Amino acid sequence: METTRHFVATVYVVSDGAVALHEHDKLDMWLPAGGHVDRDELPHEAALRETREELGFDVDLVAPEEDIESETVRSIPQPQHFLLEDINVHESGDVGHQHIDFIFYGVAPTRDIDPGPGEQPAEDWTWFTPEQLAGRSDELPADVVEVGQRAIEAVSGR
């Protein structure tokens, strides 16, 4: 069975020692902002677009960028993590759909969430501190807890 793979970009948005997560309507799990990388986008551009659409504001990405350049090459902001995610696993154990996820951290200018048209409403979003992430590890995916805590630590240590 052939596995379908899509490129996606995710942003763990941090403000005042907490990360924004929402209970995703379709996937029925708590996740940060993010979505598919469009054909004409670079991963960091998709990350910024998805955050703007879902949260209603622009973030500053915490993304290292090399200084490698030539007449045909330029460096772009690098994700903090690069993950392969199984999206639908069949009873046989075969994986039919995966996401290749560029994970970024972002610094929010505010905690006032104002999603764009067609996005999940602001009341679906919650700001989680590291302690709250750990305290809800029974209902949050383990990777979301770990990366959320790392994002908060990285942004707070800037």
Phi and psi in radians as a Rosetta constraint file:
Dihedral C 1 N 2 CA 2 C 2 CIRCULARHARMONIC -1.400 0.35
Dihedral N 2 CA 2 C 2 N 3 CIRCULARHARMONIC 2.384 0.35
Dihedral C 2 N 3 CA 3 C 3 CIRCULARHARMONIC -1.652 0.35
Dihedral N 3 CA 3 C 3 N 4 CIRCULARHARMONIC 2.184 0.35
Dihedral C 3 N 4 CA 4 C 4 CIRCULARHARMONIC -1.433 0.35
Dihedral N 4 CA 4 C 4 N 5 CIRCULARHARMONIC 2.336 0.35
Dihedral C 4 N 5 CA 5 C 5 CIRCULARHARMONIC -2.227 0.35
Dihedral N 5 CA 5 C 5 N 6 CIRCULARHARMONIC 2.402 0.35
Dihedral C 5 N 6 CA 6 C 6 CIRCULARHARMONIC -2.187 0.35
Dihedral N 6 CA 6 C 6 N 7 CIRCULARHARMONIC 2.559 0.35
Dihedral C 6 N 7 CA 7 C 7 CIRCULARHARMONIC -1.500 0.35
Dihedral N 7 CA 7 C 7 N 8 CIRCULARHARMONIC 2.321 0.35
Dihedral C 7 N 8 CA 8 C 8 CIRCULARHARMONIC -2.325 0.35
Dihedral N 8 CA 8 C 8 N 9 CIRCULARHARMONIC 2.797 0.35
Dihedral C 8 N 9 CA 9 C 9 CIRCULARHARMONIC -2.250 0.35
Dihedral N 9 CA 9 C 9 N 10 CIRCULARHARMONIC 2.359 0.35
Dihedral C 9 N 10 CA 10 C 10 CIRCULARHARMONIC -2.201 0.35
Dihedral N 10 CA 10 C 10 N 11 CIRCULARHARMONIC 2.517 0.35
Dihedral C 10 N 11 CA 11 C 11 CIRCULARHARMONIC -2.240 0.35
Dihedral N 11 CA 11 C 11 N 12 CIRCULARHARMONIC 2.122 0.35
Dihedral C 11 N 12 CA 12 C 12 CIRCULARHARMONIC -1.514 0.35
Dihedral N 12 CA 12 C 12 N 13 CIRCULARHARMONIC 1.751 0.35
Dihedral C 12 N 13 CA 13 C 13 CIRCULARHARMONIC -1.505 0.35
Dihedral N 13 CA 13 C 13 N 14 CIRCULARHARMONIC 2.222 0.35
Dihedral C 13 N 14 CA 14 C 14 CIRCULARHARMONIC -2.082 0.35
Dihedral N 14 CA 14 C 14 N 15 CIRCULARHARMONIC 2.401 0.35
Dihedral C 14 N 15 CA 15 C 15 CIRCULARHARMONIC -2.538 0.35
Dihedral N 15 CA 15 C 15 N 16 CIRCULARHARMONIC 2.223 0.35
Dihedral C 15 N 16 CA 16 C 16 CIRCULARHARMONIC 0.831 0.35
Dihedral N 16 CA 16 C 16 N 17 CIRCULARHARMONIC 0.849 0.35
Dihedral C 16 N 17 CA 17 C 17 CIRCULARHARMONIC 1.318 0.35
Dihedral N 17 CA 17 C 17 N 18 CIRCULARHARMONIC 0.363 0.35
Dihedral C 17 N 18 CA 18 C 18 CIRCULARHARMONIC -2.474 0.35
Dihedral N 18 CA 18 C 18 N 19 CIRCULARHARMONIC 2.694 0.35
Dihedral C 18 N 19 CA 19 C 19 CIRCULARHARMONIC -2.002 0.35
Dihedral N 19 CA 19 C 19 N 20 CIRCULARHARMONIC 2.488 0.35
Dihedral C 19 N 20 CA 20 C 20 CIRCULARHARMONIC -1.543 0.35
Dihedral N 20 CA 20 C 20 N 21 CIRCULARHARMONIC 2.210 0.35
Dihedral C 20 N 21 CA 21 C 21 CIRCULARHARMONIC -2.320 0.35
Dihedral N 21 CA 21 C 21 N 22 CIRCULARHARMONIC 2.699 0.35
Dihedral C 21 N 22 CA 22 C 22 CIRCULARHARMONIC -2.367 0.35
Dihedral N 22 CA 22 C 22 N 23 CIRCULARHARMONIC 2.668 0.35
Dihedral C 22 N 23 CA 23 C 23 CIRCULARHARMONIC -1.444 0.35
Dihedral N 23 CA 23 C 23 N 24 CIRCULARHARMONIC 1.872 0.35
Dihedral C 23 N 24 CA 24 C 24 CIRCULARHARMONIC -1.131 0.35
Dihedral N 24 CA 24 C 24 N 25 CIRCULARHARMONIC 2.194 0.35
Dihedral C 24 N 25 CA 25 C 25 CIRCULARHARMONIC -0.979 0.35
Dihedral N 25 CA 25 C 25 N 26 CIRCULARHARMONIC -0.858 0.35
Dihedral C 25 N 26 CA 26 C 26 CIRCULARHARMONIC -1.383 0.35
Dihedral N 26 CA 26 C 26 N 27 CIRCULARHARMONIC -0.675 0.35
Dihedral C 26 N 27 CA 27 C 27 CIRCULARHARMONIC -1.602 0.35
Dihedral N 27 CA 27 C 27 N 28 CIRCULARHARMONIC -0.210 0.35
Dihedral C 27 N 28 CA 28 C 28 CIRCULARHARMONIC 0.933 0.35
Dihedral N 28 CA 28 C 28 N 29 CIRCULARHARMONIC 0.841 0.35
Dihedral C 28 N 29 CA 29 C 29 CIRCULARHARMONIC -2.660 0.35
Dihedral N 29 CA 29 C 29 N 30 CIRCULARHARMONIC 2.746 0.35
Dihedral C 29 N 30 CA 30 C 30 CIRCULARHARMONIC -1.362 0.35
Dihedral N 30 CA 30 C 30 N 31 CIRCULARHARMONIC 2.231 0.35
Dihedral C 30 N 31 CA 31 C 31 CIRCULARHARMONIC -2.515 0.35
Dihedral N 31 CA 31 C 31 N 32 CIRCULARHARMONIC 2.758 0.35
Dihedral C 31 N 32 CA 32 C 32 CIRCULARHARMONIC -1.412 0.35
Dihedral N 32 CA 32 C 32 N 33 CIRCULARHARMONIC -3.108 0.35
Dihedral C 32 N 33 CA 33 C 33 CIRCULARHARMONIC -1.172 0.35
Dihedral N 33 CA 33 C 33 N 34 CIRCULARHARMONIC 2.545 0.35
Dihedral C 33 N 34 CA 34 C 34 CIRCULARHARMONIC 2.844 0.35
Dihedral N 34 CA 34 C 34 N 35 CIRCULARHARMONIC 3.038 0.35
Dihedral C 34 N 35 CA 35 C 35 CIRCULARHARMONIC 3.070 0.35
Dihedral N 35 CA 35 C 35 N 36 CIRCULARHARMONIC -3.005 0.35
Dihedral C 35 N 36 CA 36 C 36 CIRCULARHARMONIC -1.191 0.35
Dihedral N 36 CA 36 C 36 N 37 CIRCULARHARMONIC 2.529 0.35
Dihedral C 36 N 37 CA 37 C 37 CIRCULARHARMONIC -1.443 0.35
Dihedral N 37 CA 37 C 37 N 38 CIRCULARHARMONIC 2.128 0.35
Dihedral C 37 N 38 CA 38 C 38 CIRCULARHARMONIC -1.234 0.35
Dihedral N 38 CA 38 C 38 N 39 CIRCULARHARMONIC 2.781 0.35
Dihedral C 38 N 39 CA 39 C 39 CIRCULARHARMONIC -0.950 0.35
Dihedral N 39 CA 39 C 39 N 40 CIRCULARHARMONIC -0.625 0.35
Dihedral C 39 N 40 CA 40 C 40 CIRCULARHARMONIC -1.715 0.35
Dihedral N 40 CA 40 C 40 N 41 CIRCULARHARMONIC 0.221 0.35
Dihedral C 40 N 41 CA 41 C 41 CIRCULARHARMONIC -1.901 0.35
Dihedral N 41 CA 41 C 41 N 42 CIRCULARHARMONIC 2.650 0.35
Dihedral C 41 N 42 CA 42 C 42 CIRCULARHARMONIC -1.574 0.35
Dihedral N 42 CA 42 C 42 N 43 CIRCULARHARMONIC 2.730 0.35
Dihedral C 42 N 43 CA 43 C 43 CIRCULARHARMONIC -0.957 0.35
Dihedral N 43 CA 43 C 43 N 44 CIRCULARHARMONIC -0.761 0.35
Dihedral C 43 N 44 CA 44 C 44 CIRCULARHARMONIC -1.195 0.35
Dihedral N 44 CA 44 C 44 N 45 CIRCULARHARMONIC -0.524 0.35
Dihedral C 44 N 45 CA 45 C 45 CIRCULARHARMONIC -1.184 0.35
Dihedral N 45 CA 45 C 45 N 46 CIRCULARHARMONIC -0.730 0.35
Dihedral C 45 N 46 CA 46 C 46 CIRCULARHARMONIC -1.099 0.35
Dihedral N 46 CA 46 C 46 N 47 CIRCULARHARMONIC -0.714 0.35
Dihedral C 46 N 47 CA 47 C 47 CIRCULARHARMONIC -1.043 0.35
Dihedral N 47 CA 47 C 47 N 48 CIRCULARHARMONIC -0.796 0.35
Dihedral C 47 N 48 CA 48 C 48 CIRCULARHARMONIC -1.167 0.35
Dihedral N 48 CA 48 C 48 N 49 CIRCULARHARMONIC -0.735 0.35
Dihedral C 48 N 49 CA 49 C 49 CIRCULARHARMONIC -1.099 0.35
Dihedral N 49 CA 49 C 49 N 50 CIRCULARHARMONIC -0.848 0.35
Dihedral C 49 N 50 CA 50 C 50 CIRCULARHARMONIC -1.065 0.35
Dihedral N 50 CA 50 C 50 N 51 CIRCULARHARMONIC -0.706 0.35
Dihedral C 50 N 51 CA 51 C 51 CIRCULARHARMONIC -1.126 0.35
Dihedral N 51 CA 51 C 51 N 52 CIRCULARHARMONIC -0.767 0.35
Dihedral C 51 N 52 CA 52 C 52 CIRCULARHARMONIC -1.075 0.35
Dihedral N 52 CA 52 C 52 N 53 CIRCULARHARMONIC -0.753 0.35
Dihedral C 52 N 53 CA 53 C 53 CIRCULARHARMONIC -1.163 0.35
Dihedral N 53 CA 53 C 53 N 54 CIRCULARHARMONIC -0.794 0.35
Dihedral C 53 N 54 CA 54 C 54 CIRCULARHARMONIC -1.416 0.35
Dihedral N 54 CA 54 C 54 N 55 CIRCULARHARMONIC -0.605 0.35
Dihedral C 54 N 55 CA 55 C 55 CIRCULARHARMONIC -1.875 0.35
Dihedral N 55 CA 55 C 55 N 56 CIRCULARHARMONIC -0.342 0.35
Dihedral C 55 N 56 CA 56 C 56 CIRCULARHARMONIC 1.494 0.35
Dihedral N 56 CA 56 C 56 N 57 CIRCULARHARMONIC 0.264 0.35
Dihedral C 56 N 57 CA 57 C 57 CIRCULARHARMONIC -2.616 0.35
Dihedral N 57 CA 57 C 57 N 58 CIRCULARHARMONIC 2.844 0.35
Dihedral C 57 N 58 CA 58 C 58 CIRCULARHARMONIC -1.554 0.35
Dihedral N 58 CA 58 C 58 N 59 CIRCULARHARMONIC 2.535 0.35
Dihedral C 58 N 59 CA 59 C 59 CIRCULARHARMONIC -2.034 0.35
Dihedral N 59 CA 59 C 59 N 60 CIRCULARHARMONIC 2.782 0.35
Dihedral C 59 N 60 CA 60 C 60 CIRCULARHARMONIC -1.645 0.35
Dihedral N 60 CA 60 C 60 N 61 CIRCULARHARMONIC 2.087 0.35
Dihedral C 60 N 61 CA 61 C 61 CIRCULARHARMONIC -1.299 0.35
Dihedral N 61 CA 61 C 61 N 62 CIRCULARHARMONIC 2.414 0.35
Dihedral C 61 N 62 CA 62 C 62 CIRCULARHARMONIC -1.671 0.35
Dihedral N 62 CA 62 C 62 N 63 CIRCULARHARMONIC 1.561 0.35
Dihedral C 62 N 63 CA 63 C 63 CIRCULARHARMONIC -2.483 0.35
Dihedral N 63 CA 63 C 63 N 64 CIRCULARHARMONIC 1.988 0.35
Dihedral C 63 N 64 CA 64 C 64 CIRCULARHARMONIC -1.053 0.35
Dihedral N 64 CA 64 C 64 N 65 CIRCULARHARMONIC 2.630 0.35
Dihedral C 64 N 65 CA 65 C 65 CIRCULARHARMONIC -2.427 0.35
Dihedral N 65 CA 65 C 65 N 66 CIRCULARHARMONIC 2.168 0.35
Dihedral C 65 N 66 CA 66 C 66 CIRCULARHARMONIC -1.202 0.35
Dihedral N 66 CA 66 C 66 N 67 CIRCULARHARMONIC 2.951 0.35
Dihedral C 66 N 67 CA 67 C 67 CIRCULARHARMONIC -1.999 0.35
Dihedral N 67 CA 67 C 67 N 68 CIRCULARHARMONIC 0.578 0.35
Dihedral C 67 N 68 CA 68 C 68 CIRCULARHARMONIC -1.470 0.35
Dihedral N 68 CA 68 C 68 N 69 CIRCULARHARMONIC 2.169 0.35
Dihedral C 68 N 69 CA 69 C 69 CIRCULARHARMONIC -2.561 0.35
Dihedral N 69 CA 69 C 69 N 70 CIRCULARHARMONIC 2.631 0.35
Dihedral C 69 N 70 CA 70 C 70 CIRCULARHARMONIC -2.689 0.35
Dihedral N 70 CA 70 C 70 N 71 CIRCULARHARMONIC -2.975 0.35
Dihedral C 70 N 71 CA 71 C 71 CIRCULARHARMONIC -1.196 0.35
Dihedral N 71 CA 71 C 71 N 72 CIRCULARHARMONIC -0.292 0.35
Dihedral C 71 N 72 CA 72 C 72 CIRCULARHARMONIC -2.179 0.35
Dihedral N 72 CA 72 C 72 N 73 CIRCULARHARMONIC 0.076 0.35
Dihedral C 72 N 73 CA 73 C 73 CIRCULARHARMONIC -2.369 0.35
Dihedral N 73 CA 73 C 73 N 74 CIRCULARHARMONIC 2.475 0.35
Dihedral C 73 N 74 CA 74 C 74 CIRCULARHARMONIC -2.514 0.35
Dihedral N 74 CA 74 C 74 N 75 CIRCULARHARMONIC 2.633 0.35
Dihedral C 74 N 75 CA 75 C 75 CIRCULARHARMONIC -1.446 0.35
Dihedral N 75 CA 75 C 75 N 76 CIRCULARHARMONIC 2.598 0.35
Dihedral C 75 N 76 CA 76 C 76 CIRCULARHARMONIC -2.211 0.35
Dihedral N 76 CA 76 C 76 N 77 CIRCULARHARMONIC 2.807 0.35
Dihedral C 76 N 77 CA 77 C 77 CIRCULARHARMONIC -0.999 0.35
Dihedral N 77 CA 77 C 77 N 78 CIRCULARHARMONIC 2.379 0.35
Dihedral C 77 N 78 CA 78 C 78 CIRCULARHARMONIC -1.690 0.35
Dihedral N 78 CA 78 C 78 N 79 CIRCULARHARMONIC 2.493 0.35
Dihedral C 78 N 79 CA 79 C 79 CIRCULARHARMONIC -1.234 0.35
Dihedral N 79 CA 79 C 79 N 80 CIRCULARHARMONIC 2.768 0.35
Dihedral C 79 N 80 CA 80 C 80 CIRCULARHARMONIC -1.327 0.35
Dihedral N 80 CA 80 C 80 N 81 CIRCULARHARMONIC -0.545 0.35
Dihedral C 80 N 81 CA 81 C 81 CIRCULARHARMONIC -2.476 0.35
Dihedral N 81 CA 81 C 81 N 82 CIRCULARHARMONIC 2.735 0.35
Dihedral C 81 N 82 CA 82 C 82 CIRCULARHARMONIC -2.378 0.35
Dihedral N 82 CA 82 C 82 N 83 CIRCULARHARMONIC 1.857 0.35
Dihedral C 82 N 83 CA 83 C 83 CIRCULARHARMONIC -2.083 0.35
Dihedral N 83 CA 83 C 83 N 84 CIRCULARHARMONIC 2.600 0.35
Dihedral C 83 N 84 CA 84 C 84 CIRCULARHARMONIC -1.839 0.35
Dihedral N 84 CA 84 C 84 N 85 CIRCULARHARMONIC 2.115 0.35
Dihedral C 84 N 85 CA 85 C 85 CIRCULARHARMONIC -2.083 0.35
Dihedral N 85 CA 85 C 85 N 86 CIRCULARHARMONIC 2.213 0.35
Dihedral C 85 N 86 CA 86 C 86 CIRCULARHARMONIC -1.384 0.35
Dihedral N 86 CA 86 C 86 N 87 CIRCULARHARMONIC 2.107 0.35
Dihedral C 86 N 87 CA 87 C 87 CIRCULARHARMONIC -1.698 0.35
Dihedral N 87 CA 87 C 87 N 88 CIRCULARHARMONIC -0.755 0.35
Dihedral C 87 N 88 CA 88 C 88 CIRCULARHARMONIC -2.339 0.35
Dihedral N 88 CA 88 C 88 N 89 CIRCULARHARMONIC 2.092 0.35
Dihedral C 88 N 89 CA 89 C 89 CIRCULARHARMONIC -1.913 0.35
Dihedral N 89 CA 89 C 89 N 90 CIRCULARHARMONIC 2.221 0.35
Dihedral C 89 N 90 CA 90 C 90 CIRCULARHARMONIC -1.425 0.35
Dihedral N 90 CA 90 C 90 N 91 CIRCULARHARMONIC 2.824 0.35
Dihedral C 90 N 91 CA 91 C 91 CIRCULARHARMONIC -0.957 0.35
Dihedral N 91 CA 91 C 91 N 92 CIRCULARHARMONIC -0.529 0.35
Dihedral C 91 N 92 CA 92 C 92 CIRCULARHARMONIC -1.267 0.35
Dihedral N 92 CA 92 C 92 N 93 CIRCULARHARMONIC -0.218 0.35
Dihedral C 92 N 93 CA 93 C 93 CIRCULARHARMONIC 1.714 0.35
Dihedral N 93 CA 93 C 93 N 94 CIRCULARHARMONIC -0.190 0.35
Dihedral C 93 N 94 CA 94 C 94 CIRCULARHARMONIC -1.200 0.35
Dihedral N 94 CA 94 C 94 N 95 CIRCULARHARMONIC 2.512 0.35
Dihedral C 94 N 95 CA 95 C 95 CIRCULARHARMONIC -1.781 0.35
Dihedral N 95 CA 95 C 95 N 96 CIRCULARHARMONIC 2.146 0.35
Dihedral C 95 N 96 CA 96 C 96 CIRCULARHARMONIC -1.680 0.35
Dihedral N 96 CA 96 C 96 N 97 CIRCULARHARMONIC -0.299 0.35
Dihedral C 96 N 97 CA 97 C 97 CIRCULARHARMONIC -2.655 0.35
Dihedral N 97 CA 97 C 97 N 98 CIRCULARHARMONIC 2.270 0.35
Dihedral C 97 N 98 CA 98 C 98 CIRCULARHARMONIC -2.317 0.35
Dihedral N 98 CA 98 C 98 N 99 CIRCULARHARMONIC 2.684 0.35
Dihedral C 98 N 99 CA 99 C 99 CIRCULARHARMONIC -1.945 0.35
Dihedral N 99 CA 99 C 99 N 100 CIRCULARHARMONIC 2.331 0.35
Dihedral C 99 N 100 CA 100 C 100 CIRCULARHARMONIC -1.711 0.35
Dihedral N 100 CA 100 C 100 N 101 CIRCULARHARMONIC 1.863 0.35
Dihedral C 100 N 101 CA 101 C 101 CIRCULARHARMONIC -1.868 0.35
Dihedral N 101 CA 101 C 101 N 102 CIRCULARHARMONIC 2.121 0.35
Dihedral C 101 N 102 CA 102 C 102 CIRCULARHARMONIC -1.543 0.35
Dihedral N 102 CA 102 C 102 N 103 CIRCULARHARMONIC 1.906 0.35
Dihedral C 102 N 103 CA 103 C 103 CIRCULARHARMONIC -1.719 0.35
Dihedral N 103 CA 103 C 103 N 104 CIRCULARHARMONIC 2.103 0.35
Dihedral C 103 N 104 CA 104 C 104 CIRCULARHARMONIC -1.987 0.35
Dihedral N 104 CA 104 C 104 N 105 CIRCULARHARMONIC 2.785 0.35
Dihedral C 104 N 105 CA 105 C 105 CIRCULARHARMONIC -1.861 0.35
Dihedral N 105 CA 105 C 105 N 106 CIRCULARHARMONIC 2.539 0.35
Dihedral C 105 N 106 CA 106 C 106 CIRCULARHARMONIC -2.372 0.35
Dihedral N 106 CA 106 C 106 N 107 CIRCULARHARMONIC 2.556 0.35
Dihedral C 106 N 107 CA 107 C 107 CIRCULARHARMONIC -1.756 0.35
Dihedral N 107 CA 107 C 107 N 108 CIRCULARHARMONIC 2.120 0.35
Dihedral C 107 N 108 CA 108 C 108 CIRCULARHARMONIC -1.495 0.35
Dihedral N 108 CA 108 C 108 N 109 CIRCULARHARMONIC 2.480 0.35
Dihedral C 108 N 109 CA 109 C 109 CIRCULARHARMONIC -1.405 0.35
Dihedral N 109 CA 109 C 109 N 110 CIRCULARHARMONIC -0.215 0.35
Dihedral C 109 N 110 CA 110 C 110 CIRCULARHARMONIC -2.807 0.35
Dihedral N 110 CA 110 C 110 N 111 CIRCULARHARMONIC 2.928 0.35
Dihedral C 110 N 111 CA 111 C 111 CIRCULARHARMONIC -1.812 0.35
Dihedral N 111 CA 111 C 111 N 112 CIRCULARHARMONIC 0.077 0.35
Dihedral C 111 N 112 CA 112 C 112 CIRCULARHARMONIC -1.427 0.35
Dihedral N 112 CA 112 C 112 N 113 CIRCULARHARMONIC 1.778 0.35
Dihedral C 112 N 113 CA 113 C 113 CIRCULARHARMONIC -1.552 0.35
Dihedral N 113 CA 113 C 113 N 114 CIRCULARHARMONIC 2.259 0.35
Dihedral C 113 N 114 CA 114 C 114 CIRCULARHARMONIC -2.445 0.35
Dihedral N 114 CA 114 C 114 N 115 CIRCULARHARMONIC 1.381 0.35
Dihedral C 114 N 115 CA 115 C 115 CIRCULARHARMONIC -1.047 0.35
Dihedral N 115 CA 115 C 115 N 116 CIRCULARHARMONIC 2.655 0.35
Dihedral C 115 N 116 CA 116 C 116 CIRCULARHARMONIC -1.296 0.35
Dihedral N 116 CA 116 C 116 N 117 CIRCULARHARMONIC 3.038 0.35
Dihedral C 116 N 117 CA 117 C 117 CIRCULARHARMONIC -1.006 0.35
Dihedral N 117 CA 117 C 117 N 118 CIRCULARHARMONIC 2.384 0.35
Dihedral C 117 N 118 CA 118 C 118 CIRCULARHARMONIC 1.443 0.35
Dihedral N 118 CA 118 C 118 N 119 CIRCULARHARMONIC -0.070 0.35
Dihedral C 118 N 119 CA 119 C 119 CIRCULARHARMONIC -1.615 0.35
Dihedral N 119 CA 119 C 119 N 120 CIRCULARHARMONIC 2.876 0.35
Dihedral C 119 N 120 CA 120 C 120 CIRCULARHARMONIC -1.117 0.35
Dihedral N 120 CA 120 C 120 N 121 CIRCULARHARMONIC 2.495 0.35
Dihedral C 120 N 121 CA 121 C 121 CIRCULARHARMONIC -1.166 0.35
Dihedral N 121 CA 121 C 121 N 122 CIRCULARHARMONIC 2.798 0.35
Dihedral C 121 N 122 CA 122 C 122 CIRCULARHARMONIC -0.993 0.35
Dihedral N 122 CA 122 C 122 N 123 CIRCULARHARMONIC -0.596 0.35
Dihedral C 122 N 123 CA 123 C 123 CIRCULARHARMONIC -1.206 0.35
Dihedral N 123 CA 123 C 123 N 124 CIRCULARHARMONIC -0.197 0.35
Dihedral C 123 N 124 CA 124 C 124 CIRCULARHARMONIC -1.427 0.35
Dihedral N 124 CA 124 C 124 N 125 CIRCULARHARMONIC -0.178 0.35
Dihedral C 124 N 125 CA 125 C 125 CIRCULARHARMONIC -1.694 0.35
Dihedral N 125 CA 125 C 125 N 126 CIRCULARHARMONIC 2.507 0.35
Dihedral C 125 N 126 CA 126 C 126 CIRCULARHARMONIC -2.381 0.35
Dihedral N 126 CA 126 C 126 N 127 CIRCULARHARMONIC 2.462 0.35
Dihedral C 126 N 127 CA 127 C 127 CIRCULARHARMONIC -1.608 0.35
Dihedral N 127 CA 127 C 127 N 128 CIRCULARHARMONIC 2.180 0.35
Dihedral C 127 N 128 CA 128 C 128 CIRCULARHARMONIC -1.978 0.35
Dihedral N 128 CA 128 C 128 N 129 CIRCULARHARMONIC 2.232 0.35
Dihedral C 128 N 129 CA 129 C 129 CIRCULARHARMONIC -1.385 0.35
Dihedral N 129 CA 129 C 129 N 130 CIRCULARHARMONIC 2.946 0.35
Dihedral C 129 N 130 CA 130 C 130 CIRCULARHARMONIC -0.996 0.35
Dihedral N 130 CA 130 C 130 N 131 CIRCULARHARMONIC -0.687 0.35
Dihedral C 130 N 131 CA 131 C 131 CIRCULARHARMONIC -1.164 0.35
Dihedral N 131 CA 131 C 131 N 132 CIRCULARHARMONIC -0.692 0.35
Dihedral C 131 N 132 CA 132 C 132 CIRCULARHARMONIC -1.195 0.35
Dihedral N 132 CA 132 C 132 N 133 CIRCULARHARMONIC -0.635 0.35
Dihedral C 132 N 133 CA 133 C 133 CIRCULARHARMONIC -1.058 0.35
Dihedral N 133 CA 133 C 133 N 134 CIRCULARHARMONIC -0.850 0.35
Dihedral C 133 N 134 CA 134 C 134 CIRCULARHARMONIC -1.121 0.35
Dihedral N 134 CA 134 C 134 N 135 CIRCULARHARMONIC -0.674 0.35
Dihedral C 134 N 135 CA 135 C 135 CIRCULARHARMONIC -1.229 0.35
Dihedral N 135 CA 135 C 135 N 136 CIRCULARHARMONIC -0.286 0.35
Dihedral C 135 N 136 CA 136 C 136 CIRCULARHARMONIC -2.032 0.35
Dihedral N 136 CA 136 C 136 N 137 CIRCULARHARMONIC 0.462 0.35
Dihedral C 136 N 137 CA 137 C 137 CIRCULARHARMONIC -1.126 0.35
Dihedral N 137 CA 137 C 137 N 138 CIRCULARHARMONIC -0.275 0.35
Dihedral C 137 N 138 CA 138 C 138 CIRCULARHARMONIC -1.303 0.35
Dihedral N 138 CA 138 C 138 N 139 CIRCULARHARMONIC -0.399 0.35
Dihedral C 138 N 139 CA 139 C 139 CIRCULARHARMONIC -2.006 0.35
Dihedral N 139 CA 139 C 139 N 140 CIRCULARHARMONIC -0.195 0.35
Dihedral C 139 N 140 CA 140 C 140 CIRCULARHARMONIC -1.759 0.35
Dihedral N 140 CA 140 C 140 N 141 CIRCULARHARMONIC 2.465 0.35
Dihedral C 140 N 141 CA 141 C 141 CIRCULARHARMONIC -1.021 0.35
Dihedral N 141 CA 141 C 141 N 142 CIRCULARHARMONIC 2.471 0.35
Dihedral C 141 N 142 CA 142 C 142 CIRCULARHARMONIC -0.992 0.35
Dihedral N 142 CA 142 C 142 N 143 CIRCULARHARMONIC -0.682 0.35
Dihedral C 142 N 143 CA 143 C 143 CIRCULARHARMONIC -1.194 0.35
Dihedral N 143 CA 143 C 143 N 144 CIRCULARHARMONIC -0.583 0.35
Dihedral C 143 N 144 CA 144 C 144 CIRCULARHARMONIC -1.182 0.35
Dihedral N 144 CA 144 C 144 N 145 CIRCULARHARMONIC -0.699 0.35
Dihedral C 144 N 145 CA 145 C 145 CIRCULARHARMONIC -1.093 0.35
Dihedral N 145 CA 145 C 145 N 146 CIRCULARHARMONIC -0.888 0.35
Dihedral C 145 N 146 CA 146 C 146 CIRCULARHARMONIC -1.119 0.35
Dihedral N 146 CA 146 C 146 N 147 CIRCULARHARMONIC -0.857 0.35
Dihedral C 146 N 147 CA 147 C 147 CIRCULARHARMONIC -1.202 0.35
Dihedral N 147 CA 147 C 147 N 148 CIRCULARHARMONIC -0.644 0.35
Dihedral C 147 N 148 CA 148 C 148 CIRCULARHARMONIC -1.039 0.35
Dihedral N 148 CA 148 C 148 N 149 CIRCULARHARMONIC -0.771 0.35
Dihedral C 148 N 149 CA 149 C 149 CIRCULARHARMONIC -1.135 0.35
Dihedral N 149 CA 149 C 149 N 150 CIRCULARHARMONIC -0.711 0.35
Dihedral C 149 N 150 CA 150 C 150 CIRCULARHARMONIC -1.122 0.35
Dihedral N 150 CA 150 C 150 N 151 CIRCULARHARMONIC -0.692 0.35
Dihedral C 150 N 151 CA 151 C 151 CIRCULARHARMONIC -1.102 0.35
Dihedral N 151 CA 151 C 151 N 152 CIRCULARHARMONIC -0.800 0.35
Dihedral C 151 N 152 CA 152 C 152 CIRCULARHARMONIC -1.054 0.35
Dihedral N 152 CA 152 C 152 N 153 CIRCULARHARMONIC -0.788 0.35
Dihedral C 152 N 153 CA 153 C 153 CIRCULARHARMONIC -1.074 0.35
Dihedral N 153 CA 153 C 153 N 154 CIRCULARHARMONIC -0.770 0.35
Dihedral C 153 N 154 CA 154 C 154 CIRCULARHARMONIC -1.142 0.35
Dihedral N 154 CA 154 C 154 N 155 CIRCULARHARMONIC -0.759 0.35
Dihedral C 154 N 155 CA 155 C 155 CIRCULARHARMONIC -1.229 0.35
Dihedral N 155 CA 155 C 155 N 156 CIRCULARHARMONIC -0.711 0.35
Dihedral C 155 N 156 CA 156 C 156 CIRCULARHARMONIC -1.186 0.35
Dihedral N 156 CA 156 C 156 N 157 CIRCULARHARMONIC -0.461 0.35
Dihedral C 156 N 157 CA 157 C 157 CIRCULARHARMONIC -1.529 0.35
Dihedral N 157 CA 157 C 157 N 158 CIRCULARHARMONIC 0.079 0.35
